[in-house]
């Protein structure tokens, strides 16, 4: 049986942090620190998630513990992995439309920045998620997103039928990251990674229903990279 290797991104690799976006067949790593995800905005620490059965409800997790892997799981939602530019503090965020509307990206970034030096910049990479090609939503979803993304939302939509539209979650996430101060060139994205389109590589709730598997996405703090 072949074991899938996780997807990596050059932006995070250049910082020197261990990370990976999960695929079908990726064997879950031991000792992952993962919160109990509830589509909210709470942020947990790696220490709080040390015992999975006792992990708090949260949709972002942060860590400064060298070599300790924090993780989020998805089956269409957005996984976002973040790191300070010296690699000494990292975060993982789970964001569906509810989390985006509530501001989970801003909450996760704020918690990460509390642990960074004043001059440190943040790198963020958005992993596999359902694309606008496959993600039709209805009026209640659009109304909730309108409150948080009033200016950018029209660019993230393609009207399909009355009261419905195809939604680009990735575009909203990139805009939320930029609005929170992450520089455009420090935001990464995995092209061609729609979870609903690609049944060979990804699980998808929208395609397969609630019994589908979950993709595991992880990151860990590394030894600070020397400056100068």
Buried (B, 14 or more C-beta within 10 A) or exposed (E): EEEEEBBBBEBBEEBBBBBBBBBBEBEEBEEBBBBBBBBBBBBBBBEBBEEEEEBBEBBBBBBBBEEBBBBBBBBBBBBBBBBBBBBBBBBBBBBBBBBBBBBBBBBBBEBBBEBBEEEBBBBBBBBBBBBBEBBBBEEEBBEBBEEBBEEBBEEBBEEEEEEBBBBBBBBBBBBBBBBBEBEEEBBBBBEEBBBBBBEEBBBBBBBBEEEBBBBBBBBBBBEBEEEE
